[in-house]
């Protein structure tokens, strides 16, 4: 059974390492503005939102805007949403499986430190 069989969020099935230095987010493929607003919420409903520059289809998340320990194996599931920088509208997108979603859901696990994690529903 696939982990992407119901709900409105695209599920990333494999958890990310909770210790990382950089977070990249691949933006929806048809998004053309130079900036995007990304909202990330943890399982307790604590939400952070930031505007990020889109370079080569990816936005780099400014991790200094999150409190220490926000990204942990105990905080999930996490939900990421995209908003149009000009209109403020929530963006729907078609993921790699051909289904339309309005958010990405993912979790973290404890383990070795990694340099970069890349959150993507498109590859």
C-alpha positions in Angstrom: 0.0 0.0 0.0 1.3 3.4 -0.9 1.7 6.1 1.8 0.0 8.6 -0.6 -3.5 7.1 -0.8 -5.7 9.7 0.9 -5.9 13.2 2.3 -4.8 16.5 0.8 -1.1 16.4 1.7 1.6 14.6 -0.3 3.3 12.3 2.1 7.1 11.9 2.1 7.4 8.4 3.4 11.0 8.3 4.5 11.8 10.5 7.5 14.6 13.1 7.3 17.5 13.3 9.7 16.6 15.8 12.4 20.1 17.2 12.5 20.9 19.2 9.4 22.5 22.5 8.3 20.4 23.5 5.3 16.9 22.9 4.1 16.0 23.2 0.5 12.4 23.1 -0.8 11.6 22.4 -4.4 8.7 24.7 -5.4 5.9 23.7 -7.6 7.2 23.2 -11.2 4.8 25.7 -12.8 5.5 28.5 -10.2 7.2 31.4 -12.0 7.6 34.2 -9.5 11.1 35.1 -8.1 9.9 34.6 -4.5 7.5 32.3 -2.7 5.9 32.2 0.8 6.4 28.9 2.6 4.6 27.9 5.8 5.8 25.0 7.9 3.8 23.7 10.9 4.7 21.0 13.3 2.3 18.4 14.8 1.4 20.6 17.7 0.2 23.4 15.3 3.1 25.7 15.8 3.6 27.5 12.5 6.3 29.6 10.9 6.0 31.4 7.6 8.7 33.0 5.5 9.2 34.5 2.1 12.1 32.9 0.2 13.8 33.6 -3.1 13.4 30.9 -5.7 16.6 29.9 -7.4 16.6 27.1 -10.0 13.3 25.9 -8.8 14.3 25.7 -5.1 13.8 27.9 -2.0 16.3 27.8 0.8 14.6 27.9 4.3 16.2 30.4 6.7 16.6 28.0 9.7 17.5 30.9 12.0 13.8 31.9 12.1 12.9 28.6 13.8 13.6 27.9 17.5 16.2 25.3 18.4 14.7 21.9 18.5 11.7 22.8 16.3 12.7 20.1 13.7 12.8 16.9 15.8 11.6 13.3 15.7 9.1 14.3 18.4 7.5 17.3 16.6 5.8 15.7 13.7 4.1 15.2 11.4 5.2 18.5 9.8 3.2 20.2 7.1 4.6 22.5 4.4 2.4 24.7 2.3 3.2 27.1 -0.6 1.6 30.5 -1.0 1.8 32.9 -3.9 4.0 35.9 -2.9 1.8 38.4 -4.7 -1.7 37.2 -4.0 -1.2 35.3 -0.7 -3.2 32.4 -2.2 -2.5 28.8 -1.1 -1.0 27.0 -4.1 -2.2 23.6 -5.3 0.4 21.5 -7.1 0.6 18.2 -9.0 3.1 15.9 -7.4 5.3 13.3 -9.0 2.5 10.7 -8.7 0.1 12.9 -10.9 -2.2 13.8 -8.0 -3.1 17.4 -7.0 -2.2 18.4 -3.4 -2.0 21.6 -1.4 0.6 20.6 1.2 3.5 18.2 1.8 3.7 16.2 5.0 7.0 14.8 6.4 8.7 13.6 9.6 12.1 13.5 11.1 14.2 10.8 12.8 17.2 10.9 15.1 20.5 9.9 13.5 23.7 11.2 12.0 24.0 14.9 11.0 23.6 15.6 7.3 24.5 18.8 5.5 21.3 19.3 3.5 17.8 18.0 3.3 15.7 18.5 0.2 11.9 18.5 0.6 10.2 17.7 -2.7 7.0 16.3 -4.0 8.3 16.6 -7.6 11.2 14.1 -7.8 
